[in-house]
Amino acid sequence: MSVSMTNRAAAPAQLDAVFFRRLFEGAGLPIFACDVEGDILAWNPLGEKLLHGRGDDTRRPNLRDVLPKDHHPDLEDNLKALVETREPLEFRARIGFENEETTEYAVWLTPVCDDRDRLEYVCVWFHDITARLQLRRGMRKRERLTTLGALAGSVAHHYNNLLCSIATSLEFALNMNTMSAMRRVLRRTADAVGRATQLTQQLLVFAQADHRLRDLSDLTEIVLQYFDQHEQDLAARGIKLDMKWRRIPLVPLPRDHFNIVIDNLVRNASEAMPDGGVLTVTLGRRDENAAVLTIGDSGPGISPGDMEHIFEPFFTTKGELGAGQTRQAGMGLAVSHGLIGEMHGSISVNNIPRGGARFEIVLPLNPAQ
């Protein structure tokens, strides 16, 4: 039995000189055998092609001759890590010298150890991923164009509704014989123009094209001042404000933008309670690293099918934007999501077990500058 095992073990050794040379030379990738300093000891035909014309004929070629200078730090860092960890590593490189088309490679470094697990050599493989990356970029471009097309279609649809409302109101105004009737029609026209202006402002914010100076204020101050100014308006709509807050450290935020976020959430909550209800607001410390603001309503809540789309631009659960409506055109929550992200925070929504929806904003106590 032991003889049979010895014979079987000896068979691969007889293949070393032929089999492994052919395997090395016939691989479909440029391969280099190097020492731990990056000096090239051997290469296959594709490696020869990659190395051709590079380096200095008076010395041994080095992997640095294959890679552009801006990738030398990547190579040095990976060689150092390979010596320490004995684990395969990978980094990306763009190789394109004079009069050559740039090729993108995934560069794989694998350790070659002796019987005592001592690192002897480094095997370096260059995998051409140019076509794969081009395909991925093409798919992303198509996705962006699809998204842009959907956004443009939504914008055109909502502006068409508003323009039709304006045109109809002006036509009525031209045919009115009494001043009071004309004023009512012109008031509806002004409301439609106001909605168009609001939609334009929301689009500018969503596109991050609003470059107004940002007045930084404390989170607690912004929240308390907002609800102090709007509590009577809420009460006039039959909405009771239930507010609880605890002292938290200073959290500097852009006042105008955070007011947009609060206003969008309060509007959304108010629309969910057309016959009145309770608006619950809490502000406090989530943990030692973050503050949390929640705004909840006592409405019907959000259906599971709508929950995953709630922060998408122009998504609304309230039907089409008609001529007599003053609500936002499905942009408020998308804008809020984007603005909170700019503030290095997060926003999420869930349904309250007893009824209603609750939005939660988490903000770092030490925001990144």
N, C-alpha and C positions, 0 to 999 in steps of 0.2 A: 504493500500500500504506500509506504514511504517512497519507494522507487518511482512509482507512478506519479506521485505529486512532484518529485524532483524533476522528472522529465517534463511534466506540464509547465513547471515554473521556468525551466530552461528555454522553452520554445520562444517566448517573447524576446529574450536576449538575442536570439539568432536573427530577429527581425530588425533590431535596432539600426543597423547600418543601412538598411534598404527601406524598410517600411516607414520609419519615422522621418527619414530624409524626404521620401516622396510625399508624406503627409504634410511636412513643413513647406515643401516647395509647391505642392499642388493646392494649398489652401487658397480660397478666393479672396483673401485679405492680405494687405501688406503686413508682414510680421518681422519684428526685430528681436534678437536676443541681446541683452545688454548687461553690463554690470550695474552696481548700485549707484554709480556716478553718472549713468546715462551713456557711457561709451558703448558703441555698437560693436558686438563681437561677430554676429552673423545675421543674415537677412535672406528672405526668399525673393523670387523674381519680382513680385509686385513691390516688395520693399526696395529693391534695387531701382525700380522705376521711380518710386517716390523720392529716393535719395539722390538720383542722378543729377549731376551738375551742382550739387550743394555741398558745402563743406570745403575743407582744405585737404588737398592730396598729400600734404606733408605730415599729416597726423591721422590718428584713428578717427573715423566719423563718430559723431555724437548725435543723440536725439535732438539736441538744440539746433542742429543743422537742418532737420526736417521741419521743425516748428518755427513759425514767425516769432520775432522777439517778444511780442506782447503776450505770448503763451509760455514763455520760459519760466515765469514765476509759478504757473500752474504745474508745470512739469516738476520743478524743484520741490514744491510742496507735496506733491503726490509721491515722489521718490522717497522723500523723508518719511512720510506717513507709512509707506509700504515697508520700509526697514523696521519701523517700530511695531507695526501691527501684524505683518505677514498676511494681510488680507487683500484680496483683489480690489482695485480702485478704478475709477473712471472719471474722465473730464472731457469737455467738448473743446474742439479746436477748429478754427477756420484757416485753411491752408490755401494760399494763392499768391504765388510770387510773380515777378515781372512777366508780362505776356502770357499769364496762365489764368484760366478760369478758377474762381474760388470754389473750393470743395469743403464741405462741412463734415467733420469726422467725430465719432465717439472713440476716444483713445482709451483702450483698456490696458491696465497694467496688472500682471499676475506674477506672484512670486514663484521661483523655482528653488526648492530647498533640497539639501542633501539628506542622507539617512538619519542624521542627528537633528533634523529640523533647523539647520543653519542656512540662512539665505545665501545662495550662491549667485543666482542670476535673476534677471527680471525679463519677462516676456512681454512685449508691447505689441498690441494689435490695433490697427487703424481700420475702423469700420465706417465706410462711406454712408452717411445718413442724409445726404443732400436731397435726394428724391423724396425721402420720407418727410423731411422738414418742409419741403416745398409743398407737398400734398397737404400737410397739416395747416400751413399758412393759407393755402388756397381755400381749405374748408372754413377756416376762421374768417377769411374775407367774405366768403359767401354767406356765412352766418351773420356777419355785421351788415351786409347789404340787405339780407332778409329782414333783420331787425329794423334797419333804417327805413326800408320800404313799408313795414308795418307801422312804424312811428309816423312816417310822412302821410300814410293813408288815414291814420287816426286824426292827425292834425288837420288835414284837409276836410275830413268829415265834420269835425266839430266847428271849424271856421265856416264851413258851408252852412251849417245850421244857424250860426250866429248872423251871417250875412243875409240869409233868407229872412230871418226875423227883423233885421234892420231895414231891408228893402220893403218888406210888407208893411212895417210900421210907418215908414216914410210915405208910402203910397196912400195909406189911410189918412195920414196927416194932410196930404195935399188935397184930399177930397172932403175934409171936415169943414163944417160951416160955423162951429162954435169953438170959442177959445178954450173952454174947459175940456172938451173932447180932444182937441189938438194937444193940449198939455199932457193928457193921459197917454196918448200915443207916443209923444216925444219922450215921456218918462220911460216907457218900455224900450224905446230906441236907446236912450242913455244907459239903461240897465244892460242891454245887449253889448254896447260898446265897452262898458265896464267889465263884463265877463270876458270879452276878447282881450282887453288889457291885462286882466288877471291871468288868463291862460298864457299870454306872451311872457309875463314875468315868471310864471312857473316854469316855462320851457327854458328861459334863460338860466334860471337857477339849476334846473336839471342838467343842462348842458355845461354847467360850471363856467358859464360865460359872464356871471355877475361879479364884476371886479370892484364893487363899491368898498370904501374903507370900512373895516370891521371894528365896531365899537365893542371892546371886550368888557364883559361884566361877569359878576359872580352868578353861578347857577341858581343859588337860593334866591338872590335878589331878583333875577329875571322871572322865576316862577311865581314868587309872591306878588310881584308888581303886576304881572299879567292877570292873575286871577282877581286881584284887588280891583283892576280896571274893568273886568268883564263879569263880575259876579252879578251885578244888577241886570245885565243883558241876559244872562242865563236864567235868572229868576223870572224875567218877563216872559220867557218861553216855557215856564213851568218846570225848570230844571234846578234842583237843589244841589248846591256845591258842598260836598263832604270832603274837607281837606285836612290831612294830617301830615306834619313834617317834623323832622328832628334836625338838630344842628349838625352840620357836616363841614369838613374843611373847605377852604376856598377852591372853587373850580372855575377858572376863567374860560368864558365862551364868547363867541361873536353874538352880541345881543340880537341884532336884526335877524340873523339866520335861525337862532334858536327860537325866537318868537314866531317865525314862520312854521317851525316844527310843531310848537304847542298849538298854534292856531289851527293848523291842519288837523291835528288829533282831536281838538275840541269840536271843530266843525263836523268831523266824521262822527263823533259820539253824539252830538246834538241831532244830526240827521237820523241816527238810529233810535232816537226818542222823540218822535214828532208830537206825541201827546204829553211830553214831560217825563221826568224821571229823576234819577240821582247820578250826578257826575262825581266819581270818587277819584281823588288825587292824593297820592302819597309821595313824599320825598324823604330820602334818608340815605343811610350808608349800607351798601350791600355787604361789603367786607372791608378789610383794611386797605384794599387797592381800588375800590370802585364805589361810586354813588349810583343810586337808582331812582328814577322817576317813573311812576305808573299813572296812567290815565284810563279809567274804566267807566263804562256806561251800564245802564240797567235795561238795555234794549234786548232784542232777540238773539244777539250773538252772530257769529259768522259761520256759514255752512262749511263743512269739511272740504267740499269741492272748491270753494272760493279761497280758503285759507292759504293755499300754496301760491296763489296769484295776487295776493292782496297788495304787494309792494311793486307790482308791475305797472309801467306807464300806461295810462288811459284805461286801466282795468277798473270797473265799477260794478257794484252789485245793485245799482239803483236805476238801471235802464238807460235809455237814450237821454241825451242832454237836450231838452226841449226849449222852446222860446221863452216860456214863463219861469224857468228855473234859474236860481241864483247860485247853485252849488258849483263846486269845481269839477272839471271834466276828467276826473279819474287820475289827476296828476299829483294831488296832495300827498298821498302816502309814498309814492315813488320819490318825490322831492325830499320828503322827510327822511327816507331811508338813505338817500345820497348825502344829505347834509350831516346826518349823524355819523356816517362813515368818515366824512371829512374831519369830524371832531374826534376821531379815533374811538368812537363808541359803537354801540350796537342797538338795534331796535327789533323787538319781536312782538308777537301778538298771540293771545290764547283766549279761549272762552272761559268765562267764570261759571263754576258749577251751578250757582243759583240763578244764572241768567245774565246775559250781556257779554261784552268783549272788553279785554284789558290789554292796553299797549304798555310795554315795558322798555324804558330807555336806560341803558347802562353806560356810564361815562367814567373814564379813569380819573382817579384823584390827582394823578400827576401826568397830565396830558403830554404827549410827545410834541416837541416844538417844531 
